[in-house]
């Protein structure tokens, strides 16, 4: 149970980092580490939609509201192999597109290349 909580918490932290990073870039407040900012919000609102476990489901309005403010390409550049062990890049790309922030075909999110339609 503790291991499951730790994995979910790490996934949430990753999502929040991605979301915060894009918000900071949009607001011109980019930190030294790149995309940073609203990790907690993304993790709370979006983690269940991007974790490797579970089905691919449409994200909530709250998740989409955060994604719409995020710099998704910046977030994708900061995805590590450790993050990819917990977060499905395919689901992450799906969520971004569903929320109106599609990534260009051929671009990368972590090690995942966005396929053509």
Biopython code that builds the backbone (N, CA, C, O; Angstrom):
import numpy as np
from Bio.PDB.StructureBuilder import StructureBuilder

atoms = [
    (1, "UNK", "N", (0.825, -1.187, 0.000)),
    (1, "UNK", "CA", (0.000, 0.000, 0.000)),
    (1, "UNK", "C", (0.870, 1.252, 0.000)),
    (1, "UNK", "O", (0.575, 2.206, -0.720)),
    (2, "UNK", "N", (1.921, 1.264, 0.783)),
    (2, "UNK", "CA", (2.819, 2.411, 0.839)),
    (2, "UNK", "C", (3.505, 2.593, -0.511)),
    (2, "UNK", "O", (3.664, 3.720, -0.978)),
    (3, "UNK", "N", (3.914, 1.483, -1.144)),
    (3, "UNK", "CA", (4.573, 1.559, -2.444)),
    (3, "UNK", "C", (3.624, 2.144, -3.487)),
    (3, "UNK", "O", (4.036, 2.968, -4.304)),
    (4, "UNK", "N", (2.379, 1.733, -3.468)),
    (4, "UNK", "CA", (1.379, 2.262, -4.402)),
    (4, "UNK", "C", (1.189, 3.758, -4.179)),
    (4, "UNK", "O", (1.084, 4.518, -5.142)),
    (5, "UNK", "N", (1.144, 4.184, -2.929)),
    (5, "UNK", "CA", (1.001, 5.609, -2.618)),
    (5, "UNK", "C", (2.204, 6.381, -3.133)),
    (5, "UNK", "O", (2.047, 7.449, -3.725)),
    (6, "UNK", "N", (3.416, 5.850, -2.913)),
    (6, "UNK", "CA", (4.633, 6.527, -3.354)),
    (6, "UNK", "C", (4.658, 6.686, -4.870)),
    (6, "UNK", "O", (5.067, 7.732, -5.375)),
    (7, "UNK", "N", (4.228, 5.666, -5.597)),
    (7, "UNK", "CA", (4.208, 5.731, -7.054)),
    (7, "UNK", "C", (3.205, 6.781, -7.505)),
    (7, "UNK", "O", (3.502, 7.581, -8.392)),
    (8, "UNK", "N", (2.027, 6.788, -6.906)),
    (8, "UNK", "CA", (1.015, 7.776, -7.280)),
    (8, "UNK", "C", (1.494, 9.185, -6.928)),
    (8, "UNK", "O", (1.281, 10.124, -7.694)),
    (9, "UNK", "N", (2.133, 9.331, -5.782)),
    (9, "UNK", "CA", (2.623, 10.642, -5.378)),
    (9, "UNK", "C", (3.692, 11.126, -6.349)),
    (9, "UNK", "O", (3.690, 12.293, -6.743)),
    (10, "UNK", "N", (4.601, 10.244, -6.736)),
    (10, "UNK", "CA", (5.653, 10.612, -7.685)),
    (10, "UNK", "C", (5.046, 11.012, -9.018)),
    (10, "UNK", "O", (5.481, 11.985, -9.634)),
    (11, "UNK", "N", (4.056, 10.277, -9.462)),
    (11, "UNK", "CA", (3.388, 10.610, -10.724)),
    (11, "UNK", "C", (2.730, 11.986, -10.623)),
    (11, "UNK", "O", (2.784, 12.774, -11.567)),
    (12, "UNK", "N", (2.122, 12.267, -9.498)),
    (12, "UNK", "CA", (1.489, 13.562, -9.303)),
    (12, "UNK", "C", (2.524, 14.675, -9.321)),
    (12, "UNK", "O", (2.300, 15.735, -9.905)),
    (13, "UNK", "N", (3.647, 14.430, -8.682)),
    (13, "UNK", "CA", (4.708, 15.425, -8.642)),
    (13, "UNK", "C", (5.192, 15.716, -10.058)),
    (13, "UNK", "O", (5.431, 16.870, -10.415)),
    (14, "UNK", "N", (5.333, 14.668, -10.861)),
    (14, "UNK", "CA", (5.772, 14.834, -12.245)),
    (14, "UNK", "C", (4.770, 15.689, -13.010)),
    (14, "UNK", "O", (5.154, 16.609, -13.733)),
    (15, "UNK", "N", (3.495, 15.384, -12.850)),
    (15, "UNK", "CA", (2.463, 16.146, -13.549)),
    (15, "UNK", "C", (2.467, 17.599, -13.110)),
    (15, "UNK", "O", (2.330, 18.510, -13.926)),
    (16, "UNK", "N", (2.621, 17.797, -11.837)),
    (16, "UNK", "CA", (2.629, 19.158, -11.321)),
    (16, "UNK", "C", (3.826, 19.906, -11.885)),
    (16, "UNK", "O", (3.710, 21.070, -12.268)),
    (17, "UNK", "N", (4.955, 19.255, -11.937)),
    (17, "UNK", "CA", (6.168, 19.882, -12.470)),
    (17, "UNK", "C", (5.931, 20.286, -13.910)),
    (17, "UNK", "O", (6.294, 21.387, -14.324)),
    (18, "UNK", "N", (5.334, 19.410, -14.656)),
    (18, "UNK", "CA", (5.062, 19.706, -16.050)),
    (18, "UNK", "C", (4.113, 20.881, -16.184)),
    (18, "UNK", "O", (4.324, 21.773, -17.005)),
    (19, "UNK", "N", (3.090, 20.874, -15.389)),
    (19, "UNK", "CA", (2.103, 21.949, -15.463)),
    (19, "UNK", "C", (2.714, 23.264, -15.020)),
    (19, "UNK", "O", (2.526, 24.288, -15.677)),
    (20, "UNK", "N", (3.424, 23.248, -13.939)),
    (20, "UNK", "CA", (4.012, 24.471, -13.425)),
    (20, "UNK", "C", (5.028, 25.023, -14.383)),
    (20, "UNK", "O", (5.132, 26.237, -14.560)),
    (21, "UNK", "N", (5.763, 24.157, -14.991)),
    (21, "UNK", "CA", (6.770, 24.594, -15.931)),
    (21, "UNK", "C", (6.133, 25.385, -17.046)),
    (21, "UNK", "O", (6.612, 26.464, -17.394)),
    (22, "UNK", "N", (5.074, 24.875, -17.603)),
    (22, "UNK", "CA", (4.433, 25.560, -18.706)),
    (22, "UNK", "C", (3.781, 26.854, -18.260)),
    (22, "UNK", "O", (3.788, 27.830, -19.010)),
    (23, "UNK", "N", (3.218, 26.889, -17.063)),
    (23, "UNK", "CA", (2.601, 28.127, -16.572)),
    (23, "UNK", "C", (3.649, 29.200, -16.354)),
    (23, "UNK", "O", (3.414, 30.363, -16.681)),
    (24, "UNK", "N", (4.778, 28.844, -15.819)),
    (24, "UNK", "CA", (5.832, 29.812, -15.567)),
    (24, "UNK", "C", (6.386, 30.370, -16.863)),
    (24, "UNK", "O", (6.686, 31.561, -16.950)),
    (25, "UNK", "N", (6.524, 29.533, -17.859)),
    (25, "UNK", "CA", (7.033, 29.999, -19.141)),
    (25, "UNK", "C", (6.030, 30.960, -19.753)),
    (25, "UNK", "O", (6.410, 32.004, -20.283)),
    (26, "UNK", "N", (4.764, 30.616, -19.683)),
    (26, "UNK", "CA", (3.716, 31.480, -20.238)),
    (26, "UNK", "C", (3.692, 32.825, -19.530)),
    (26, "UNK", "O", (3.398, 33.846, -20.152)),
    (27, "UNK", "N", (3.992, 32.837, -18.262)),
    (27, "UNK", "CA", (3.953, 34.074, -17.486)),
    (27, "UNK", "C", (5.294, 34.797, -17.469)),
    (27, "UNK", "O", (5.411, 35.864, -16.867)),
    (28, "UNK", "N", (6.302, 34.233, -18.117)),
    (28, "UNK", "CA", (7.610, 34.868, -18.156)),
    (28, "UNK", "C", (8.361, 34.751, -16.854)),
    (28, "UNK", "O", (9.223, 35.581, -16.564)),
    (29, "UNK", "N", (8.058, 33.744, -16.065)),
    (29, "UNK", "CA", (8.713, 33.570, -14.773)),
    (29, "UNK", "C", (9.425, 32.233, -14.763)),
    (29, "UNK", "O", (9.263, 31.446, -13.830)),
    (30, "UNK", "N", (10.190, 31.979, -15.767)),
    (30, "UNK", "CA", (10.866, 30.698, -15.910)),
    (30, "UNK", "C", (12.019, 30.600, -14.932)),
    (30, "UNK", "O", (12.878, 31.480, -14.877)),
    (31, "UNK", "N", (12.034, 29.525, -14.162)),
    (31, "UNK", "CA", (13.106, 29.297, -13.203)),
    (31, "UNK", "C", (14.320, 28.696, -13.871)),
    (31, "UNK", "O", (14.277, 28.374, -15.058)),
    (32, "UNK", "N", (15.386, 28.543, -13.141)),
    (32, "UNK", "CA", (16.616, 28.003, -13.684)),
    (32, "UNK", "C", (16.435, 26.575, -14.161)),
    (32, "UNK", "O", (17.083, 26.166, -15.124)),
    (33, "UNK", "N", (15.572, 25.804, -13.514)),
    (33, "UNK", "CA", (15.389, 24.414, -13.868)),
    (33, "UNK", "C", (14.506, 24.210, -15.085)),
    (33, "UNK", "O", (14.267, 23.069, -15.480)),
    (34, "UNK", "N", (14.018, 25.274, -15.686)),
    (34, "UNK", "CA", (13.149, 25.127, -16.842)),
    (34, "UNK", "C", (11.699, 25.254, -16.418)),
    (34, "UNK", "O", (11.315, 26.223, -15.763)),
    (35, "UNK", "N", (10.898, 24.272, -16.796)),
    (35, "UNK", "CA", (9.467, 24.286, -16.490)),
    (35, "UNK", "C", (9.254, 23.932, -15.021)),
    (35, "UNK", "O", (9.538, 22.810, -14.602)),
    (36, "UNK", "N", (8.758, 24.880, -14.247)),
    (36, "UNK", "CA", (8.472, 24.634, -12.833)),
    (36, "UNK", "C", (7.271, 25.445, -12.409)),
    (36, "UNK", "O", (6.948, 26.437, -13.062)),
    (37, "UNK", "N", (6.597, 25.061, -11.339)),
    (37, "UNK", "CA", (5.549, 25.928, -10.841)),
    (37, "UNK", "C", (4.385, 25.296, -10.148)),
    (37, "UNK", "O", (4.302, 25.352, -8.921)),
    (38, "UNK", "N", (3.470, 24.689, -10.890)),
    (38, "UNK", "CA", (2.226, 24.219, -10.310)),
    (38, "UNK", "C", (2.171, 22.698, -10.265)),
    (38, "UNK", "O", (1.178, 22.099, -10.678)),
    (39, "UNK", "N", (3.218, 22.079, -9.773)),
    (39, "UNK", "CA", (3.293, 20.627, -9.729)),
    (39, "UNK", "C", (2.130, 20.018, -8.964)),
    (39, "UNK", "O", (1.520, 19.043, -9.405)),
    (40, "UNK", "N", (1.839, 20.595, -7.836)),
    (40, "UNK", "CA", (0.801, 20.029, -6.983)),
    (40, "UNK", "C", (-0.554, 20.043, -7.677)),
    (40, "UNK", "O", (-1.303, 19.069, -7.598)),
    (41, "UNK", "N", (-0.870, 21.133, -8.351)),
    (41, "UNK", "CA", (-2.146, 21.235, -9.044)),
    (41, "UNK", "C", (-2.291, 20.196, -10.138)),
    (41, "UNK", "O", (-3.328, 19.541, -10.240)),
    (42, "UNK", "N", (-1.267, 20.041, -10.951)),
    (42, "UNK", "CA", (-1.320, 19.042, -12.021)),
    (42, "UNK", "C", (-1.430, 17.648, -11.455)),
    (42, "UNK", "O", (-2.212, 16.826, -11.932)),
    (43, "UNK", "N", (-0.647, 17.394, -10.443)),
    (43, "UNK", "CA", (-0.683, 16.074, -9.839)),
    (43, "UNK", "C", (-2.062, 15.772, -9.281)),
    (43, "UNK", "O", (-2.575, 14.666, -9.451)),
    (44, "UNK", "N", (-2.658, 16.738, -8.623)),
    (44, "UNK", "CA", (-3.976, 16.524, -8.025)),
    (44, "UNK", "C", (-5.055, 16.370, -9.075)),
    (44, "UNK", "O", (-5.957, 15.548, -8.916)),
    (45, "UNK", "N", (-4.982, 17.138, -10.137)),
    (45, "UNK", "CA", (-6.053, 17.161, -11.131)),
    (45, "UNK", "C", (-5.879, 16.170, -12.274)),
    (45, "UNK", "O", (-6.868, 15.723, -12.854)),
    (46, "UNK", "N", (-4.638, 15.818, -12.607)),
    (46, "UNK", "CA", (-4.407, 15.053, -13.842)),
    (46, "UNK", "C", (-3.767, 13.676, -13.674)),
    (46, "UNK", "O", (-3.775, 12.888, -14.620)),
    (47, "UNK", "N", (-3.227, 13.372, -12.534)),
    (47, "UNK", "CA", (-2.459, 12.127, -12.404)),
    (47, "UNK", "C", (-3.257, 10.890, -12.792)),
    (47, "UNK", "O", (-2.724, 10.003, -13.460)),
    (48, "UNK", "N", (-4.513, 10.812, -12.392)),
    (48, "UNK", "CA", (-5.287, 9.600, -12.666)),
    (48, "UNK", "C", (-5.479, 9.363, -14.156)),
    (48, "UNK", "O", (-5.789, 8.245, -14.565)),
    (49, "UNK", "N", (-5.302, 10.386, -14.967)),
    (49, "UNK", "CA", (-5.513, 10.261, -16.408)),
    (49, "UNK", "C", (-4.244, 9.904, -17.174)),
    (49, "UNK", "O", (-4.312, 9.538, -18.347)),
    (50, "UNK", "N", (-3.091, 10.008, -16.525)),
    (50, "UNK", "CA", (-1.835, 9.751, -17.234)),
    (50, "UNK", "C", (-0.996, 8.621, -16.640)),
    (50, "UNK", "O", (0.029, 8.250, -17.212)),
    (51, "UNK", "N", (-1.411, 8.078, -15.518)),
    (51, "UNK", "CA", (-0.657, 6.963, -14.943)),
    (51, "UNK", "C", (-0.721, 5.761, -15.868)),
    (51, "UNK", "O", (-1.713, 5.563, -16.569)),
    (52, "UNK", "N", (0.329, 4.963, -15.871)),
    (52, "UNK", "CA", (0.353, 3.764, -16.709)),
    (52, "UNK", "C", (-0.763, 2.797, -16.343)),
    (52, "UNK", "O", (-1.306, 2.107, -17.206)),
    (53, "UNK", "N", (-1.100, 2.753, -15.062)),
    (53, "UNK", "CA", (-2.159, 1.854, -14.627)),
    (53, "UNK", "C", (-3.510, 2.464, -14.956)),
    (53, "UNK", "O", (-3.673, 3.684, -14.933)),
    (54, "UNK", "N", (-4.457, 1.630, -15.256)),
    (54, "UNK", "CA", (-5.807, 2.101, -15.528)),
    (54, "UNK", "C", (-6.053, 2.395, -16.996)),
    (54, "UNK", "O", (-5.120, 2.480, -17.794)),
    (55, "UNK", "N", (-7.324, 2.550, -17.338)),
    (55, "UNK", "CA", (-7.699, 2.778, -18.738)),
    (55, "UNK", "C", (-7.455, 4.223, -19.173)),
    (55, "UNK", "O", (-7.304, 5.122, -18.345)),
    (56, "UNK", "N", (-7.421, 4.421, -20.482)),
    (56, "UNK", "CA", (-7.330, 5.771, -21.041)),
    (56, "UNK", "C", (-8.735, 6.367, -20.969)),
    (56, "UNK", "O", (-9.671, 5.850, -21.580)),
    (57, "UNK", "N", (-8.869, 7.462, -20.214)),
    (57, "UNK", "CA", (-10.171, 8.102, -20.062)),
    (57, "UNK", "C", (-10.030, 9.607, -20.286)),
    (57, "UNK", "O", (-8.966, 10.174, -20.039)),
    (58, "UNK", "N", (-11.090, 10.249, -20.747)),
    (58, "UNK", "CA", (-11.046, 11.701, -20.919)),
    (58, "UNK", "C", (-10.784, 12.384, -19.579)),
    (58, "UNK", "O", (-11.354, 11.992, -18.561)),
    (59, "UNK", "N", (-9.926, 13.403, -19.576)),
    (59, "UNK", "CA", (-9.618, 14.114, -18.329)),
    (59, "UNK", "C", (-10.767, 15.005, -17.881)),
    (59, "UNK", "O", (-11.670, 15.323, -18.654)),
    (60, "UNK", "N", (-10.711, 15.395, -16.632)),
    (60, "UNK", "CA", (-11.714, 16.281, -16.045)),
    (60, "UNK", "C", (-11.513, 17.716, -16.540)),
    (60, "UNK", "O", (-10.475, 18.056, -17.109)),
    (61, "UNK", "N", (-12.521, 18.537, -16.311)),
    (61, "UNK", "CA", (-12.428, 19.954, -16.643)),
    (61, "UNK", "C", (-11.289, 20.610, -15.858)),
    (61, "UNK", "O", (-10.557, 21.440, -16.396)),
    (62, "UNK", "N", (-11.146, 20.236, -14.591)),
    (62, "UNK", "CA", (-10.074, 20.795, -13.763)),
    (62, "UNK", "C", (-8.699, 20.485, -14.315)),
    (62, "UNK", "O", (-7.816, 21.343, -14.325)),
    (63, "UNK", "N", (-8.517, 19.252, -14.776)),
    (63, "UNK", "CA", (-7.243, 18.868, -15.389)),
    (63, "UNK", "C", (-7.023, 19.687, -16.661)),
    (63, "UNK", "O", (-5.945, 20.246, -16.861)),
    (64, "UNK", "N", (-8.034, 19.757, -17.511)),
    (64, "UNK", "CA", (-7.901, 20.510, -18.763)),
    (64, "UNK", "C", (-7.618, 21.987, -18.512)),
    (64, "UNK", "O", (-6.847, 22.605, -19.246)),
    (65, "UNK", "N", (-8.229, 22.548, -17.493)),
    (65, "UNK", "CA", (-7.980, 23.954, -17.184)),
    (65, "UNK", "C", (-6.500, 24.186, -16.899)),
    (65, "UNK", "O", (-5.936, 25.195, -17.319)),
    (66, "UNK", "N", (-5.875, 23.257, -16.189)),
    (66, "UNK", "CA", (-4.444, 23.380, -15.892)),
    (66, "UNK", "C", (-3.599, 23.134, -17.133)),
    (66, "UNK", "O", (-2.633, 23.856, -17.383)),
    (67, "UNK", "N", (-3.956, 22.124, -17.905)),
    (67, "UNK", "CA", (-3.204, 21.797, -19.117)),
    (67, "UNK", "C", (-3.236, 22.969, -20.095)),
    (67, "UNK", "O", (-2.230, 23.263, -20.740)),
    (68, "UNK", "N", (-4.378, 23.636, -20.210)),
    (68, "UNK", "CA", (-4.510, 24.764, -21.146)),
    (68, "UNK", "C", (-3.552, 25.896, -20.811)),
    (68, "UNK", "O", (-3.158, 26.655, -21.697)),
    (69, "UNK", "N", (-3.175, 26.017, -19.553)),
    (69, "UNK", "CA", (-2.253, 27.067, -19.119)),
    (69, "UNK", "C", (-0.798, 26.605, -19.186)),
    (69, "UNK", "O", (0.120, 27.414, -19.045)),
    (70, "UNK", "N", (-0.590, 25.317, -19.399)),
    (70, "UNK", "CA", (0.743, 24.731, -19.325)),
    (70, "UNK", "C", (1.496, 24.835, -20.654)),
    (70, "UNK", "O", (0.891, 24.930, -21.722)),
    (71, "UNK", "N", (2.801, 24.815, -20.564)),
    (71, "UNK", "CA", (3.673, 24.741, -21.731)),
    (71, "UNK", "C", (4.028, 23.269, -21.897)),
    (71, "UNK", "O", (5.070, 22.808, -21.430)),
    (72, "UNK", "N", (3.148, 22.550, -22.567)),
    (72, "UNK", "CA", (3.287, 21.102, -22.678)),
    (72, "UNK", "C", (4.595, 20.694, -23.360)),
    (72, "UNK", "O", (5.237, 19.755, -22.889)),
    (73, "UNK", "N", (5.028, 21.357, -24.454)),
    (73, "UNK", "CA", (6.311, 20.967, -25.052)),
    (73, "UNK", "C", (7.478, 21.096, -24.077)),
    (73, "UNK", "O", (8.385, 20.264, -24.087)),
    (74, "UNK", "N", (7.464, 22.113, -23.249)),
    (74, "UNK", "CA", (8.525, 22.280, -22.251)),
    (74, "UNK", "C", (8.479, 21.148, -21.248)),
    (74, "UNK", "O", (9.514, 20.597, -20.871)),
    (75, "UNK", "N", (7.284, 20.805, -20.819)),
    (75, "UNK", "CA", (7.116, 19.713, -19.875)),
    (75, "UNK", "C", (7.666, 18.422, -20.466)),
    (75, "UNK", "O", (8.381, 17.674, -19.800)),
    (76, "UNK", "N", (7.323, 18.175, -21.718)),
    (76, "UNK", "CA", (7.777, 16.952, -22.387)),
    (76, "UNK", "C", (9.302, 16.861, -22.453)),
    (76, "UNK", "O", (9.865, 15.768, -22.392)),
    (77, "UNK", "N", (9.960, 17.998, -22.575)),
    (77, "UNK", "CA", (11.427, 18.015, -22.636)),
    (77, "UNK", "C", (12.054, 17.608, -21.313)),
    (77, "UNK", "O", (13.216, 17.206, -21.275)),
    (78, "UNK", "N", (11.295, 17.708, -20.229)),
    (78, "UNK", "CA", (11.833, 17.415, -18.905)),
    (78, "UNK", "C", (11.375, 16.063, -18.356)),
    (78, "UNK", "O", (11.580, 15.768, -17.178)),
    (79, "UNK", "N", (10.763, 15.256, -19.195)),
    (79, "UNK", "CA", (10.336, 13.919, -18.773)),
    (79, "UNK", "C", (11.547, 12.995, -18.765)),
    (79, "UNK", "O", (12.244, 12.859, -19.770)),
    (80, "UNK", "N", (11.787, 12.364, -17.625)),
    (80, "UNK", "CA", (12.922, 11.444, -17.476)),
    (80, "UNK", "C", (12.449, 9.995, -17.611)),
    (80, "UNK", "O", (11.250, 9.719, -17.647)),
    (81, "UNK", "N", (13.403, 9.088, -17.685)),
    (81, "UNK", "CA", (13.074, 7.656, -17.735)),
    (81, "UNK", "C", (12.324, 7.237, -16.475)),
    (81, "UNK", "O", (11.450, 6.372, -16.533)),
    (82, "UNK", "N", (12.654, 7.838, -15.349)),
    (82, "UNK", "CA", (11.977, 7.522, -14.094)),
    (82, "UNK", "C", (10.499, 7.914, -14.170)),
    (82, "UNK", "O", (9.626, 7.180, -13.707)),
    (83, "UNK", "N", (10.241, 9.058, -14.746)),
    (83, "UNK", "CA", (8.857, 9.513, -14.907)),
    (83, "UNK", "C", (8.111, 8.561, -15.835)),
    (83, "UNK", "O", (6.957, 8.212, -15.584)),
    (84, "UNK", "N", (8.780, 8.144, -16.911)),
    (84, "UNK", "CA", (8.147, 7.254, -17.878)),
    (84, "UNK", "C", (7.838, 5.877, -17.300)),
    (84, "UNK", "O", (7.040, 5.136, -17.874)),
    (85, "UNK", "N", (8.451, 5.527, -16.186)),
    (85, "UNK", "CA", (8.129, 4.264, -15.532)),
    (85, "UNK", "C", (6.760, 4.335, -14.862)),
    (85, "UNK", "O", (6.146, 3.299, -14.607)),
    (86, "UNK", "N", (6.280, 5.527, -14.577)),
    (86, "UNK", "CA", (5.018, 5.728, -13.867)),
    (86, "UNK", "C", (3.946, 6.341, -14.758)),
    (86, "UNK", "O", (2.775, 5.967, -14.689)),
    (87, "UNK", "N", (4.356, 7.277, -15.586)),
    (87, "UNK", "CA", (3.423, 8.028, -16.424)),
    (87, "UNK", "C", (3.465, 7.497, -17.848)),
    (87, "UNK", "O", (4.542, 7.309, -18.413)),
    (88, "UNK", "N", (2.303, 7.256, -18.422)),
    (88, "UNK", "CA", (2.187, 6.831, -19.814)),
    (88, "UNK", "C", (2.308, 8.059, -20.702)),
    (88, "UNK", "O", (1.472, 8.960, -20.635)),
    (89, "UNK", "N", (3.335, 8.100, -21.529)),
    (89, "UNK", "CA", (3.508, 9.231, -22.432)),
    (89, "UNK", "C", (2.378, 9.258, -23.461)),
    (89, "UNK", "O", (1.957, 10.334, -23.887)),
    (90, "UNK", "N", (1.893, 8.102, -23.856)),
    (90, "UNK", "CA", (0.771, 8.054, -24.792)),
    (90, "UNK", "C", (-0.464, 8.710, -24.169)),
    (90, "UNK", "O", (-1.163, 9.475, -24.834)),
    (91, "UNK", "N", (-0.731, 8.410, -22.893)),
    (91, "UNK", "CA", (-1.868, 9.026, -22.204)),
    (91, "UNK", "C", (-1.640, 10.516, -22.008)),
    (91, "UNK", "O", (-2.577, 11.307, -22.119)),
    (92, "UNK", "N", (-0.414, 10.899, -21.722)),
    (92, "UNK", "CA", (-0.106, 12.305, -21.513)),
    (92, "UNK", "C", (-0.371, 13.093, -22.797)),
    (92, "UNK", "O", (-0.948, 14.180, -22.754)),
    (93, "UNK", "N", (0.048, 12.547, -23.930)),
    (93, "UNK", "CA", (-0.184, 13.186, -25.223)),
    (93, "UNK", "C", (-1.685, 13.237, -25.512)),
    (93, "UNK", "O", (-2.188, 14.233, -26.032)),
    (94, "UNK", "N", (-2.395, 12.161, -25.173)),
    (94, "UNK", "CA", (-3.851, 12.120, -25.350)),
    (94, "UNK", "C", (-4.527, 13.216, -24.522)),
    (94, "UNK", "O", (-5.382, 13.941, -25.032)),
    (95, "UNK", "N", (-4.147, 13.336, -23.257)),
    (95, "UNK", "CA", (-4.740, 14.327, -22.370)),
    (95, "UNK", "C", (-4.467, 15.738, -22.896)),
    (95, "UNK", "O", (-5.365, 16.579, -22.922)),
    (96, "UNK", "N", (-3.237, 15.991, -23.311)),
    (96, "UNK", "CA", (-2.895, 17.315, -23.840)),
    (96, "UNK", "C", (-3.759, 17.640, -25.058)),
    (96, "UNK", "O", (-4.297, 18.743, -25.155)),
    (97, "UNK", "N", (-3.896, 16.697, -25.980)),
    (97, "UNK", "CA", (-4.714, 16.914, -27.166)),
    (97, "UNK", "C", (-6.182, 17.089, -26.824)),
    (97, "UNK", "O", (-6.854, 17.965, -27.371)),
    (98, "UNK", "N", (-6.677, 16.263, -25.926)),
    (98, "UNK", "CA", (-8.077, 16.335, -25.508)),
    (98, "UNK", "C", (-8.390, 17.714, -24.920)),
    (98, "UNK", "O", (-9.477, 18.260, -25.114)),
    (99, "UNK", "N", (-7.421, 18.253, -24.208)),
    (99, "UNK", "CA", (-7.607, 19.540, -23.537)),
    (99, "UNK", "C", (-7.292, 20.731, -24.448)),
    (99, "UNK", "O", (-7.287, 21.874, -23.990)),
    (100, "UNK", "N", (-7.034, 20.477, -25.715)),
    (100, "UNK", "CA", (-6.801, 21.564, -26.659)),
    (100, "UNK", "C", (-5.369, 22.015, -26.796)),
    (100, "UNK", "O", (-5.111, 23.089, -27.338)),
    (101, "UNK", "N", (-4.420, 21.210, -26.311)),
    (101, "UNK", "CA", (-3.002, 21.543, -26.424)),
    (101, "UNK", "C", (-2.259, 20.404, -27.132)),
    (101, "UNK", "O", (-1.314, 19.844, -26.574)),
    (102, "UNK", "N", (-2.677, 20.059, -28.354)),
    (102, "UNK", "CA", (-2.038, 18.929, -29.033)),
    (102, "UNK", "C", (-0.569, 19.209, -29.338)),
    (102, "UNK", "O", (-0.171, 20.344, -29.600)),
    (103, "UNK", "N", (0.211, 18.151, -29.297)),
    (103, "UNK", "CA", (1.628, 18.260, -29.637)),
    (103, "UNK", "C", (1.791, 17.962, -31.127)),
    (103, "UNK", "O", (1.075, 17.120, -31.669)),
    (104, "UNK", "N", (2.712, 18.634, -31.784)),
    (104, "UNK", "CA", (2.919, 18.408, -33.221)),
    (104, "UNK", "C", (3.385, 16.976, -33.494)),
    (104, "UNK", "O", (4.187, 16.415, -32.748)),
    (105, "UNK", "N", (2.871, 16.409, -34.565)),
    (105, "UNK", "CA", (3.284, 15.071, -34.968)),
    (105, "UNK", "C", (4.784, 15.070, -35.234)),
    (105, "UNK", "O", (5.320, 15.999, -35.838)),
    (106, "UNK", "N", (5.446, 14.026, -34.780)),
    (106, "UNK", "CA", (6.887, 13.912, -34.944)),
    (106, "UNK", "C", (7.678, 14.506, -33.798)),
    (106, "UNK", "O", (8.875, 14.244, -33.678)),
    (107, "UNK", "N", (7.031, 15.309, -32.944)),
    (107, "UNK", "CA", (7.736, 15.847, -31.781)),
    (107, "UNK", "C", (7.814, 14.760, -30.717)),
    (107, "UNK", "O", (7.173, 13.715, -30.833)),
    (108, "UNK", "N", (8.603, 15.015, -29.684)),
    (108, "UNK", "CA", (8.802, 14.018, -28.641)),
    (108, "UNK", "C", (8.264, 14.509, -27.308)),
    (108, "UNK", "O", (8.289, 15.699, -26.995)),
    (109, "UNK", "N", (7.776, 13.543, -26.534)),
    (109, "UNK", "CA", (7.400, 13.787, -25.143)),
    (109, "UNK", "C", (8.116, 12.695, -24.369)),
    (109, "UNK", "O", (7.712, 11.532, -24.397)),
    (110, "UNK", "N", (9.183, 13.078, -23.674)),
    (110, "UNK", "CA", (10.064, 12.058, -23.108)),
    (110, "UNK", "C", (10.683, 11.319, -24.271)),
    (110, "UNK", "O", (11.210, 11.945, -25.191)),
    (111, "UNK", "N", (10.629, 9.998, -24.247)),
    (111, "UNK", "CA", (11.181, 9.198, -25.344)),
    (111, "UNK", "C", (10.093, 8.845, -26.371)),
    (111, "UNK", "O", (10.377, 8.198, -27.379)),
    (112, "UNK", "N", (8.844, 9.274, -26.111)),
    (112, "UNK", "CA", (7.709, 8.947, -26.972)),
    (112, "UNK", "C", (7.639, 9.948, -28.123)),
    (112, "UNK", "O", (7.642, 11.158, -27.902)),
    (113, "UNK", "N", (7.578, 9.439, -29.345)),
    (113, "UNK", "CA", (7.425, 10.292, -30.521)),
    (113, "UNK", "C", (5.944, 10.326, -30.890)),
    (113, "UNK", "O", (5.304, 9.285, -31.038)),
    (114, "UNK", "N", (5.412, 11.536, -31.035)),
    (114, "UNK", "CA", (3.995, 11.695, -31.357)),
    (114, "UNK", "C", (3.785, 11.223, -32.796)),
    (114, "UNK", "O", (4.366, 11.766, -33.736)),
    (115, "UNK", "N", (2.929, 10.183, -32.947)),
    (115, "UNK", "CA", (2.726, 9.597, -34.274)),
    (115, "UNK", "C", (1.836, 10.473, -35.157)),
    (115, "UNK", "O", (1.080, 11.308, -34.661)),
    (116, "UNK", "N", (1.939, 10.269, -36.482)),
    (116, "UNK", "CA", (1.029, 10.985, -37.390)),
    (116, "UNK", "C", (-0.385, 10.437, -37.225)),
    (116, "UNK", "O", (-0.582, 9.314, -36.759)),
    (117, "UNK", "N", (-1.350, 11.240, -37.609)),
    (117, "UNK", "CA", (-2.753, 10.827, -37.473)),
    (117, "UNK", "C", (-3.079, 9.761, -38.485)),
    (117, "UNK", "O", (-4.212, 9.281, -38.533)),
]
sb = StructureBuilder()
sb.init_structure("model")
sb.init_model(0)
sb.init_chain("A")
sb.init_seg("    ")
for serial, (resi, resn, name, xyz) in enumerate(atoms, 1):
    if name == "N":
        sb.init_residue(resn, " ", resi, " ")
    sb.init_atom(name, np.array(xyz, "f"), 0.0, 1.0, " ", f" {name:<3s}", serial, name[0])
structure = sb.get_structure()
